[in-house]
Amino acid sequence: MRVNYTHSKFFNFFKTSLLFPAFALVVLPTVVTKKACKGDNGNAPACVTEITPANGADSVAVATTINWKAPDGGPAGYKIKIGTSAGAEDIVPERNVGNVTSFDPDADLPPDTTIFVSVIAFNGKGDAVNCTGISFKTATTDTISPIRQPVVPECTTLKNPKHNATDVEVGGTIEWNAAGGNPFSYRVKVATADGEELFSEKDVGIATSIDASFLPKGKEILVTITPYNVDGDAKGCEVQRFTTKAVPPPPVKTPDCVSLKSPAAGATNVSIDPDALLVWDAPTGGNAPDGYKLKVGTKPGLADLFDQDLGNVTSFSRRILMYDKQTFVRIIPYNQFGDAENCDNEVSFTTGPVPEGAPRFVRRSIGDMPDNHPILLSYRKGVAAMKALAPDNPLSWTSQAGIHGRWCGGGSGLRVHGSTNFLPWHRAYLHAFERAIRHFSGDPDFALPYWNWISHDRKVPAHFLDESPDNPLFHARRNSGLRDRQIDVRWVSERIINEILGFTNFGEFTSPNFGGRGLESKPHNNIHGFIGRDMNDPVTAGRDPIFYCHHANVDRIWALWNEKGNPNPNTSNWLNVSFNKHFSDEQGHAITGTTTSDMVSTYPLGYRYDDQKEKPDPTAFNRIPVEFSLVEGLTLTETPATDGTLKQLLEVDFDFSENEALYDSMMQLANTVPTKFKSQIAYLSIKGIKPAPGENMFVSVFINGKNITTETFDESPYYVDSFSFFISGPDAHGGHEGHDGHQGHEGHEEMSYIMDLTPTLRRLKDTPEIQDKKIKVQVMTIPFTDDTPAFTYPSGVFSIELYEIK
């Protein structure tokens, strides 16, 4: 029933109180003329031209129905809008009424008013265009119809698929029955019973179906259909549901078997050069593999040389092989269903002897070794035998550890750590230790394994963590939680190692006193701190069996750096440093006459690493060593206040307004394009550091940083460099064990760190602080372990200096 209005005030109040549904409709402008025009929009329908009441009609009843004739062009539906002026929609906002040819307004039209009506046909090609509407005038009346009672639509039910249907094929449409009670539209939502939203609630107009191509297989589907009109939503409607047909499980099929392609079965004199490969083809039948397991051993069915999941690759380096051995190789493809089954694909071949001119001993990655690897068995046997010797025996475990305590703990007269002696001294130390293990293990092929810190998920190899009494590689005095703990990428990562290998100067490459990114400072010191306790003290570090594998990796990185053509120092002061009687041979006799010049390459010492070439590269060491010199007169020094209070973040302010020459030179450097071989470098140096003994901390340095915390990584634009301390602690007892002759603590000496400031200046050169000639150096101390106490930051002198490189 409609309402007749007697005056405009009442009509306006009632009209603004109506609740129109929120249709998402395109509003098309309507221009009223005496003639309706046809559309011209490709295949869109023509304009609606026959509408009643007729255009220009007078005294039209306020309770009239709008009717029209379907135009040519196959319309799919119509949009209507009604207003009190041309193009207006203040009576009926534009509404999609579906594919009908009449419309009954929600309420009586206002009396004695010119009414403007637009009816726009549309289909899948779009709306009819360039169409006009009609206008007519309503009659004058003094009567008011009774107020209409609100009537909401009735609920609807699924038509296809039916409510509670099962095994429904996916695709097609979801259809429902038209609701009774004059609905204007439907809101539809589709989801799975476990909460995954498939079709978020949408207003679909007067349509009674939606495309259902999105339905998943094997799921219970919930469909909510809400009819509604101007009076509101249908009430109490039940959620409709059905279940789609399940996906049949694929047949369980593991990959087909594969065999080694190269080397060929039965081959002899097979090379183990690291550039040579073990190669196999992917299987051609069955399900594709997700990866391969490689098992390599010295007997049929044994995997004592290698036993690992390689992932989805079809080759692997032969570096894992050993000289002059019959070798058995199995390759096992696998996928989600398991390993390839019933494979009889083991291939054997024989490796060649040590090539002429190549070293006999090959140091291998301990992380690659199965628990029964011959080298690992020999290392355990040799360590156990040395631990069983009397402490005063020069080859006992106590005495061997004491060698490091004596020469690296300080007070020996030769500075090893924090100097260019660091690498050659430790190479000589490991070489003598390796000979001792070879002797006590009885294995003439033994070569000391190395721990590659960035491989195998950056964790300590499991061989060192087995706490059983018969595992001599376990050491109790380490940080807790190492079994599950990864090495922080701030301390050691592939990017850090590559950066170190990219240095072209020996001082930068090796020493914390010339570049905090160097091999000794980062990562060597950081790994000592990561393992902790005995390993974090030069006096006691050699007591932990992991120490020797850790330092073998340091030695390996030096060897790889030389292979890249980078030169060692060629001065007599470096080449003639004596290590006379520092070490013992396998008979316990002091080794005499050793100098740095004997340690410049691994090959003359009879060993190489498994990723080094079999023979030395004749082009290695072909560069002239680089020299650095300070640019005179361009040094600014600031000493921070040190009151002995506990600090975790230390800040030092530099103001270059009174030293503009240095500032201008640094800005000129910051604006140059970086090259591999630099002519100048701006360095930040922290000199005269005297950290407290035993403080197990990692130190990061920033400039002009915002909100610097212990979680600020080296990806920060403010980052300069980092370093850590490897110093004697208060609980070190190496000085009175055996005959190690410890005479003091190197940690009591002042230390210095020099960091390349240039990359950070390039990143920050346009910031306001740098432009204002201000640099704030920020030093953040970070604990290696959660139980590390607060730090007292050591005193030191901070300088910013410009160096020339010649």
Secondary structure, 3 states (H helix, E strand, C coil): CCCCCCCHHHHHHHHHCCCCCCCCCCCCCCCECCCCCCCCCCCCCCCCCCEECCCCCCCECCCCCEEECCCCCCCCEEEEEEECCCCCCCCEEEEEEECCCEECCCCCCCCCCEEEEEEEEEECCEECCCCCEEEEEECCCCCCCCCCCCCCCCCCCEEECCCCEEEECCCCEEEECCCCCCCCEEEEEEEECCCCEEEEEEECCCCCEEECCCCCCCCEEEEEEEEEECCEECCCCCCEEEEECCCCCCCCCCCCCCCEEECCCCCCCECCCCCCEEEECCCCCCCCCCEEEEEEECCCCCCCCEEEEEECCCEEEHHHCCCCCEEEEEEEEEECCEECCCCCCCEEEEECCCCCCCCCEEECEHHHCCCCCHHHHHHHHHHHHHHCCCCCCCCCHHHHHHHHHHHHCCCCCCCCCCCCCHHHHHHHHHHHHHHHHHHHHCCCCCCCCECCCCCHHHCCCHHHCCCCCCCCCCCCCCCCCCCCCCCCCCCCCHHHHHHHHCCCCHHHHHCHHHCCCCCHHHHHHHHHHHHCHHHHCCCCHHHCCHHHHHHHHHHHHHHHHHHCCCCCCCCHHHHCCECCCCCECCCCCECCCCEHHHHCCCHHHCEEECCCCCCCCCCCCCCCCCCEEEEEEEEEEECCCCCCCCCCEEEEEEEHHHCHHHHHHHHHHHCCCCCCCCCEEEEEEEEEECCCCCCCEEEEEEECCCCCCCCCCCCCCCEEEEEECCCCCCCCCHHHCCCCCCCCCHHHCCEEEEEECHHHHHHHCCCHHHHCCEEEEEEEEEECCCCCCCCCCCCCEEEEEEEEEC
